[in-house]
Amino acid sequence: MIRLVGEYSEQNGILSKEVAIQLATDKGLDLVEINPKANPPVCKILDYKKFLYEQKKKKKKFKSKQVKVNTKEIRFGPQIGDHDGKVKIKSAEKFLMRGDKVKVFVFFKGRSIVYKNQGKTKLLKFAEEIEEYGKVEQMPVMEGKRMYMILAPKKM
């Protein structure tokens, strides 16, 4: 015995499996088991190929509506000059306005690792300068010989 549901069946309710299969073949459709764990199992009469097509179409539509966020990287040293810093800020603003995330690195070469606090200051100053276009998603973190911070675009 099975429970038959759906718009194609006039006899919704509990039927024998043979009767349900006969109803489906008379209409040229398929009998599909929806919930096998229910007591009695739930089945539906439908066009299975059409059902698969609709599922594929919904999945494609959902995938097309997803927004892919790119992460752009900007790197500089702890002793970067003012003008060079402004150029880096301009490019970060451009990336944030496009909707990309920005990962800002301060890389330490050789003995410049001594200037960790200077690197952190540069990153925080960078975040302050770009506050209008993006917000800090992750505060400065030291990883190996480089310190980085992640900026996300502000919702407009």
C-alpha positions as CSV (number, residue, x, y, z in Angstrom):
1,M,0.0,0.0,0.0
2,I,1.2,3.6,-0.8
3,R,-0.1,7.1,-0.2
4,L,-0.7,8.9,-3.6
5,V,-0.4,12.7,-3.8
6,G,-0.1,15.3,-6.5
7,E,-2.1,17.3,-9.1
8,Y,-2.1,14.5,-11.7
9,S,-3.9,12.0,-9.6
10,E,-7.7,12.2,-9.0
11,Q,-7.6,9.5,-6.4
12,N,-5.4,11.1,-3.7
13,G,-5.1,8.8,-0.7
14,I,-4.0,5.3,0.1
15,L,-4.0,2.8,-2.8
16,S,-2.2,-0.4,-3.7
17,K,1.0,-0.1,-5.6
18,E,-0.4,-1.9,-8.6
19,V,-3.4,0.5,-8.9
20,A,-1.1,3.5,-8.6
21,I,1.3,2.2,-11.3
22,Q,-1.7,1.5,-13.6
23,L,-3.0,5.1,-13.1
24,A,0.4,6.4,-14.0
25,T,0.8,4.3,-17.2
26,D,-2.8,5.3,-18.3
27,K,-1.7,8.9,-18.2
28,G,1.7,8.3,-19.8
29,L,3.5,9.5,-16.7
30,D,5.8,8.1,-14.0
31,L,5.1,7.0,-10.4
32,V,7.8,8.5,-8.3
33,E,8.4,7.7,-4.6
34,I,8.7,10.9,-2.6
35,N,9.2,9.7,0.9
36,P,10.0,6.0,1.4
37,K,10.3,6.3,5.2
38,A,6.7,7.4,5.8
39,N,4.1,4.8,6.7
40,P,2.7,4.1,4.1
41,P,5.3,5.4,1.6
42,V,4.4,8.6,-0.2
43,C,4.3,8.5,-4.1
44,K,3.5,11.1,-6.8
45,I,2.4,10.8,-10.4
46,L,4.5,13.1,-12.6
47,D,6.6,13.4,-15.7
48,Y,10.0,12.5,-14.3
49,K,12.0,13.9,-17.2
50,K,10.2,17.2,-16.9
51,F,10.8,17.2,-13.2
52,L,14.5,16.7,-13.7
53,Y,14.6,19.5,-16.3
54,E,12.8,21.9,-13.9
55,Q,15.3,21.1,-11.1
56,K,18.2,21.7,-13.4
57,K,16.7,25.0,-14.5
58,K,16.1,26.2,-10.9
59,K,19.7,25.2,-10.0
60,K,21.1,27.2,-12.9
61,K,18.9,30.2,-12.0
62,F,20.0,30.1,-8.4
63,K,23.7,29.9,-9.5
64,S,23.4,32.8,-11.8
65,K,22.0,35.0,-9.0
66,Q,25.0,34.3,-6.8
67,V,27.5,37.1,-6.5
68,K,31.2,36.1,-6.8
69,V,33.4,38.2,-4.6
70,N,37.0,38.5,-5.8
71,T,39.9,39.3,-3.4
72,K,42.5,41.7,-4.7
73,E,45.9,42.0,-3.0
74,I,47.9,45.2,-2.4
75,R,51.4,44.9,-0.8
76,F,53.9,47.4,0.3
77,G,56.9,47.6,2.7
78,P,56.9,49.2,6.2
79,Q,58.9,52.3,4.9
80,I,56.5,53.1,2.0
81,G,56.5,56.8,1.1
82,D,53.5,59.1,1.3
83,H,53.0,59.4,-2.5
84,D,53.4,55.6,-3.1
85,G,50.9,55.0,-0.2
86,K,48.4,57.3,-1.9
87,V,48.7,55.4,-5.1
88,K,48.0,52.2,-3.3
89,I,45.0,53.8,-1.6
90,K,43.6,54.9,-5.0
91,S,43.8,51.4,-6.4
92,A,42.2,49.9,-3.2
93,E,39.4,52.4,-3.5
94,K,38.9,51.4,-7.1
95,F,38.7,47.7,-6.1
96,L,36.3,48.4,-3.3
97,M,34.0,50.5,-5.5
98,R,33.8,47.5,-7.9
99,G,32.7,45.3,-5.0
100,D,35.9,43.3,-4.5
101,K,37.5,42.6,-1.2
102,V,41.0,43.9,-0.6
103,K,43.8,42.1,1.2
104,V,46.5,44.6,2.2
105,F,50.0,43.2,3.0
106,V,53.0,44.8,4.6
107,F,56.0,42.5,3.8
108,F,59.1,42.5,5.9
109,K,62.4,41.8,4.1
110,G,65.5,40.8,6.0
111,R,66.0,42.9,9.1
112,S,63.0,45.1,8.5
113,I,61.0,42.6,10.6
114,V,62.2,44.9,13.5
115,Y,59.6,47.5,12.3
116,K,56.5,45.4,13.1
117,N,54.8,48.2,14.9
118,Q,55.5,50.6,12.0
119,G,53.9,48.0,9.6
120,K,50.8,47.8,11.9
121,T,50.6,51.6,12.0
122,K,50.8,51.8,8.2
123,L,47.9,49.2,7.9
124,L,45.7,51.1,10.4
125,K,46.4,54.4,8.6
126,F,45.6,52.7,5.3
127,A,42.2,51.5,6.8
128,E,41.5,55.0,8.1
129,E,42.2,56.6,4.7
130,I,39.9,54.2,2.9
131,E,37.1,54.2,5.6
132,E,34.7,55.9,3.1
133,Y,34.8,53.0,0.7
134,G,35.4,49.9,2.8
135,K,35.4,48.6,6.3
136,V,38.0,46.5,8.1
137,E,36.8,42.8,8.0
138,Q,40.0,41.5,9.7
139,M,42.4,43.5,11.8
140,P,46.1,43.3,11.1
141,V,47.5,39.8,11.6
142,M,51.2,38.7,11.5
143,E,51.7,35.6,9.4
144,G,55.4,34.7,8.8
145,K,57.3,37.6,7.4
146,R,54.2,39.6,6.4
147,M,51.3,41.3,8.1
148,Y,48.0,41.6,6.5
149,M,44.5,43.1,6.9
150,I,41.3,42.4,5.0
151,L,39.0,45.2,3.8
152,A,35.4,44.6,2.6
153,P,33.4,47.0,0.5
154,K,30.7,49.1,2.2
155,K,27.1,48.5,1.2
156,M,25.8,51.5,-0.7
